[in-house]
């Protein structure tokens, strides 16, 4: 099983050079988006599928890589490290268009086989370096991304499939409200 390590000297994992070899690196060590670990004592490695959940800005969806069979683990890590995986804002969007070596859809298999788990964003440490300076809690990263985009973290957690237009509020009268209340009783 491959060891997950991200090494760089940059403070922001979402920059233009994401995935490029870090300055001063002599080997193939690179830093990657969508990689993290649990912020507890286990430090279990995860792939961050969605940084937020629609309607739940303080939750995210992750896959614990150690639970995947080697065949799936290696293919998932190759997908994360790929150019398309690194260009994706949310890794699950890219994974939904990928297949594992056995031909199964990557996102569908991980969802159907319960590999994707929901965590609070403050329980996931995004790793983009091998020191404490190369780590940031996902909730803090989401705040930085939202600020950069000029939106709130709640806006990051909107369902992209949801209709953007809101229905106009219905005007009600006191008489209509009274009828509705009476009908419920």
C-alpha positions as CSV (number, residue, x, y, z in Angstrom):
1,X,0.0,0.0,0.0
2,X,1.4,3.4,-0.9
3,X,2.2,5.9,1.7
4,X,0.4,9.2,1.3
5,X,2.7,12.2,1.8
6,X,2.4,15.7,0.5
7,X,5.4,17.9,0.5
8,X,5.6,21.5,-0.5
9,X,6.7,24.9,0.6
10,X,3.5,26.8,-0.3
11,X,1.0,28.1,2.1
12,X,-2.1,27.6,-0.1
13,X,-2.9,24.1,-1.5
14,X,-5.4,25.5,-4.0
15,X,-3.0,27.7,-6.0
16,X,-2.0,27.6,-9.6
17,X,1.0,25.3,-9.0
18,X,-1.0,22.7,-7.2
19,X,0.5,19.3,-8.0
20,X,3.8,20.7,-9.2
21,X,7.0,19.6,-7.5
22,X,7.7,21.9,-4.5
23,X,10.7,24.2,-4.7
24,X,13.9,22.6,-3.5
25,X,12.5,19.1,-3.8
26,X,15.0,16.6,-5.3
27,X,12.7,13.7,-5.9
28,X,9.2,13.0,-7.2
29,X,7.6,14.2,-4.0
30,X,4.6,16.5,-4.8
31,X,1.7,18.0,-3.0
32,X,-1.8,17.3,-4.0
33,X,-5.3,18.7,-3.4
34,X,-8.0,16.5,-1.9
35,X,-5.7,14.8,0.6
36,X,-6.1,14.9,4.3
37,X,-6.2,13.1,7.6
38,X,-8.5,12.8,10.6
39,X,-7.7,15.5,13.1
40,X,-7.8,13.0,15.9
41,X,-5.0,10.9,17.4
42,X,-5.4,8.2,14.6
43,X,-4.3,10.6,11.8
44,X,-6.0,8.2,9.4
45,X,-5.5,9.2,5.8
46,X,-8.5,10.4,3.8
47,X,-9.4,11.6,0.3
48,X,-11.7,14.6,0.5
49,X,-14.6,13.8,-1.9
50,X,-16.6,17.0,-1.1
51,X,-15.3,19.8,1.1
52,X,-18.9,20.6,2.0
53,X,-22.3,18.9,1.9
54,X,-25.3,20.7,0.3
55,X,-27.2,22.4,3.1
56,X,-24.6,21.4,5.6
57,X,-21.6,23.8,5.3
58,X,-19.9,22.3,8.4
59,X,-19.9,18.7,7.0
60,X,-17.7,17.1,4.4
61,X,-17.6,13.7,2.7
62,X,-14.3,11.7,2.8
63,X,-13.0,8.2,1.9
64,X,-10.7,6.5,4.4
65,X,-8.1,5.1,2.1
66,X,-6.9,2.3,4.4
67,X,-10.3,0.6,4.1
68,X,-10.1,0.3,0.3
69,X,-8.8,-3.0,-1.3
70,X,-5.3,-2.3,-2.8
71,X,-6.7,-2.4,-6.4
72,X,-9.1,0.4,-5.6
73,X,-6.8,2.3,-3.3
74,X,-4.1,2.5,-6.0
75,X,-6.5,3.6,-8.7
76,X,-8.1,6.2,-6.4
77,X,-4.7,7.7,-5.6
78,X,-3.7,7.8,-9.3
79,X,-7.0,9.6,-10.0
80,X,-6.4,12.1,-7.2
81,X,-2.8,12.7,-8.4
82,X,-3.9,13.0,-12.1
83,X,-4.2,16.4,-13.9
84,X,-8.0,16.1,-14.0
85,X,-8.2,15.2,-10.3
86,X,-6.1,18.2,-9.4
87,X,-8.1,20.6,-11.6
88,X,-11.4,19.5,-10.0
89,X,-12.8,21.8,-7.3
90,X,-14.5,18.8,-5.7
91,X,-12.8,15.5,-6.2
92,X,-16.1,13.6,-6.4
93,X,-17.0,15.4,-9.5
94,X,-13.9,14.0,-11.2
95,X,-14.3,10.6,-9.6
96,X,-17.9,10.4,-11.0
97,X,-16.4,10.2,-14.5
98,X,-13.6,7.7,-13.7
99,X,-13.6,3.9,-13.5
100,X,-11.7,1.4,-11.4
101,X,-9.6,-1.2,-13.2
102,X,-12.5,-3.7,-12.9
103,X,-14.7,-1.2,-14.9
104,X,-16.9,0.0,-12.0
105,X,-17.6,3.7,-11.7
106,X,-15.3,5.1,-9.0
107,X,-17.8,7.3,-7.2
108,X,-20.7,4.9,-7.5
109,X,-18.7,2.0,-6.1
110,X,-17.4,4.0,-3.1
111,X,-20.9,5.3,-2.4
112,X,-22.7,2.0,-2.9
113,X,-20.2,0.1,-0.8
114,X,-20.3,2.7,2.0
115,X,-16.7,3.9,1.8
116,X,-17.8,7.5,1.7
117,X,-18.3,8.9,5.2
118,X,-19.6,12.2,6.6
119,X,-17.4,14.2,9.0
120,X,-17.5,17.6,10.5
121,X,-15.1,19.9,8.5
122,X,-13.3,20.8,11.7
123,X,-12.4,17.0,12.1
124,X,-10.4,16.9,8.8
125,X,-6.9,18.2,8.5
126,X,-6.0,19.0,4.9
127,X,-2.3,18.1,4.4
128,X,-0.2,19.9,1.9
129,X,3.2,19.6,3.6
130,X,5.1,17.5,6.0
131,X,5.2,20.0,8.9
132,X,2.5,21.7,11.0
133,X,2.8,24.7,8.6
134,X,1.7,22.3,5.8
135,X,-1.7,21.5,7.4
136,X,-5.0,23.4,7.8
137,X,-8.3,22.3,9.2
138,X,-10.9,21.9,6.4
139,X,-13.3,24.3,8.0
140,X,-10.6,27.0,7.9
141,X,-9.7,26.2,4.3
142,X,-13.3,26.4,3.3
143,X,-13.5,29.9,4.9
144,X,-10.4,30.9,2.9
145,X,-11.9,29.6,-0.4
146,X,-15.2,31.3,0.3
147,X,-13.5,34.6,1.0
148,X,-11.4,34.3,-2.2
149,X,-14.6,33.6,-4.2
150,X,-16.5,36.4,-2.5
151,X,-19.2,34.0,-1.1
152,X,-20.1,32.5,2.3
153,X,-19.2,29.0,3.3
154,X,-22.9,28.2,3.1
155,X,-22.8,29.2,-0.6
156,X,-20.0,26.7,-1.1
157,X,-22.4,24.1,0.3
158,X,-25.2,24.7,-2.2
159,X,-26.4,21.8,-4.3
160,X,-25.2,22.6,-7.9
161,X,-28.1,20.6,-9.2
162,X,-30.6,22.7,-7.3
163,X,-32.6,25.4,-9.1
164,X,-31.0,28.8,-8.5
165,X,-34.2,30.8,-8.7
166,X,-36.3,31.0,-5.6
167,X,-40.0,31.0,-5.9
168,X,-41.5,34.4,-5.0
169,X,-43.0,34.5,-1.5
170,X,-46.8,34.1,-1.5
171,X,-48.7,37.0,-0.1
172,X,-51.1,36.0,2.6
173,X,-53.7,37.9,4.4
174,X,-54.7,37.5,8.0
175,X,-57.9,35.9,6.9
176,X,-56.0,33.3,4.8
177,X,-53.6,32.6,7.7
178,X,-56.6,32.1,10.1
179,X,-58.2,29.7,7.6
180,X,-55.0,27.7,7.4
181,X,-54.6,27.6,11.1
182,X,-58.2,26.5,11.6
183,X,-57.9,23.8,8.9
184,X,-54.9,22.3,10.8
185,X,-56.8,22.1,14.1
